[in-house]
């Protein structure tokens, strides 16, 4: 269902086998899975793909997702992280130049078996304004948060095997929220912050289940976004190729 799944983590680069094949075949996000909703796919890279989010906050709410079964960014290999960064740079440029918007990315490793980096465009707000809203909500839920400046490795502040929530901004600064057993982490935290009155002002759209649209509308939104993204797509094929 392209937003929230529960399952186990795997190590990237590990040998295949029947267990991994079963995961790939049952996962909603693995491209080889019969369960994947391929009409939501916008662009396919070497190891990542870009897709419209199911139950999107806005019709340009997209996700960066591994083509294979990987739990979260902590388990990405170098070439996989490079593909993530290529998509992020392209999305930032698209939003900044054509929509005059800033871009917010967020990822939650908790209660997720397949990595999904959400991408939301937000207009009229500075990075500090958006950070302040994240801090306000972190205080509301008594969450542990650490700011990581651009250029520094956020993975160093996450203990091995720990779950986290990561928010990243236009200037590549990041906020890392550690999910501890002491405090129950709100699973819709990212959507709640961005849908708040302080930012997108869409408080009724916090739950993705309340934002589901018809398959026909999804196909329309994917086509519209693909056309907008085409000139920025780092994995765009030649003009004489079939873009589908």
N, C-alpha and C positions, 0 to 999 in steps of 0.2 A: 504493500500500500504506500510505498514511497515516502514514508515519514518516520515511522517508529516500529522497530522490531526488537525482539528479545532473543538472546542466544549466547553462544560461547565464542571466545576469541580464538584466533589461529595465529601461528607464526608465519610471516611472509617468507617465501623462498623455501618452505618446508616441502618435503617430497609429497606427491599426491597420493591418493589412495581412495578406497571405497568411502571412507568417512567424509573426506573432503568433497568427493563427488556428490555425496548425498546432501551436504550443506549447500553446494553450488546449485543443485537441482531444486532445492526447496526454498532457497532464499528469494525474497522479493526484489533484491537489488543486483544479484549476479546476472550479467548479461546472457550467460548460457542457460539460465534458469527458465523453465516454461512459465514461471509465475511472474516474470518481469513484465511490466507494462511498457512495451517498446514504443508505443505511440507518444510517450512522455519524453523520449530521448531527443535531445537537441543537437549534440555533437559528440563524436567518439574520438578520443585520443589514443595514445599508445597503451596506457595503463588505466586511464580515468575516462569517465564520460560525464557530460553535462545533461541534466534533465530538469523538466518542470517539476516542482514539488507538488505532491498530492495534497489537496487542501491548502493551497498556497495562501499566504497572507495577502499578496498582490499578484497580478497576472504576470509579473516579471520575477517572481520568487523562484529561484532555481537552486539546484544542488550539484555539487561536485562529488562523484561517487566512483569508487574503484570498480573496474570491470570484473575483477575476481574477488573472492571472499576475504576481506580484511576488516578487522574490527574497528580500528581507529588509526589516527595519524601516528601514534607512537610506534606502530608496527610497519610503517612504510619504509621501503628501501629508497636509496638516493634517487633513482630514476623515476620512481613513483611520486616522490615529493616534488621533483622538478615539474612533472606534469600538473600537479595541483597548483604550483606557483604560476605556471603558464596560464591556466584557466583563470586564476584569481587576478592576474595582471590584466588580462583581456576584459574581464568583467568590470574592473575598476575603470579602465579606459572608456568602455561603452557607457557606463553610468555617468562618468564625469563629463564626457564630451557631448553626448547626445541627449542626456536627460537632466544634466546639471544637478546630479545627485551625488551624495557620498555613498560608499558601500560598506556594509557590515557583514562579516562572515561569522558564523558560529557553528560549533561542533560539540556534541555531547557524547561521551563514550559510555556513560552509564545506561544500562538497560538497552543496549544496542549491539547487534552482532555484526553489522555491516556499516562501515564508515559513511557518514553523510555530512558534508560541509554545506550548510545553508548559506545562501547569498541573498541579501535584501538591500534594495536601494532606499535611501532615506534622503529627503530633500530638506534644504534650508538649515541644517544643523551642522555645527562644527564637531570635530572629533571629541573635544572636551565636553561639549554638551551631551553627546551620546554616552560617553564614559560616565558622566555624572548620574545618568539615569540607571546605568548598570550598577553603580555603587549604591544608589538609593534602594534598589531592589535587593541587593546583596545584604544590606542592613535589615531590610524587612524580613528576610528569611534566615538571618544570622549565618551567612555563608562566609567561608574563608576565601579571600581573593588576593591575588598578587599581580601587580602590573609588571609587564615585561616590555621594555623599550624595543623599538624596531632594531633589527640587526642582532639581537641577543636570542639565544636558543631557549624557547619556552619549555621545551621538553625536560630541561635540567631541573625545573622546579616541581615536576610531577614525579613522585616516587614510583619506582618500577611496579607495575601491576595495579597502580591506583587509577580510579576513575576520575574524570575531570570534565569541566565545561570550559570551552575556549571561545573567547570573542576576539575578533581581529578587526581593525579599523582601516580607514583610508590611508593613513600614514604608516601602516604596518605595526603600530603599537598593539599590544595584546593584553587582555585580562584573563588570567587563569583562575578558575574556581575549582578547588579540590573538593571532591565528594567524600565526606567522612561518614562514619557510622553514627556519629553523635547527632548529626542534623540530617533530616530527610531532604534530599535535594529535589526541588520541583522539576518534574520532567519537561514541562512546557516553559521553562525559565526564559529561554531566548525569545520565544514568541511573545511571552507576557511582557517582557521589557520593550520590545519593538512595537507591539500593538498598543502600548500604554498611551494615555492622553498626552504625555510629554513628547512623544515621537509621532507615530503614525495615526494615533487616535482611532484605533480599531479595537476597542476592548472586547467586543463580542466575537472577535476572530482569533482569540488565544488558542482554542482547541482546533486542530486541523480537521476534526470530524465535523465541525460546524461550518467548514469552508469548502466542502466537497462540491464539485460541479459535474456536469454531464461529460461523458467521454467526447462528445462532439465539441463542447466548449474547450476541453483540454487540447484537442487536436488543433483547434483554431488558435489558442494561445501559444502552443508550441510553434506553429507555423509563423506566427507574428514575431515571436522572439528569435527564431532561427534566422529570419530575414534581417532583423536588426543586428544580430550578432555576427553575421556572415563576414563582414569586412574586418572584424576583430578576432575571429576564430583562429587560435594558434595551430589548430589541426585541420584547417580547411584544405580540402583536396582541390585538384586542378579544375578550372572552369569547364573543361570538357567531360568531367566525371559526373556521375549521378549523385546529387547531394543527399539523396535519401539512402 
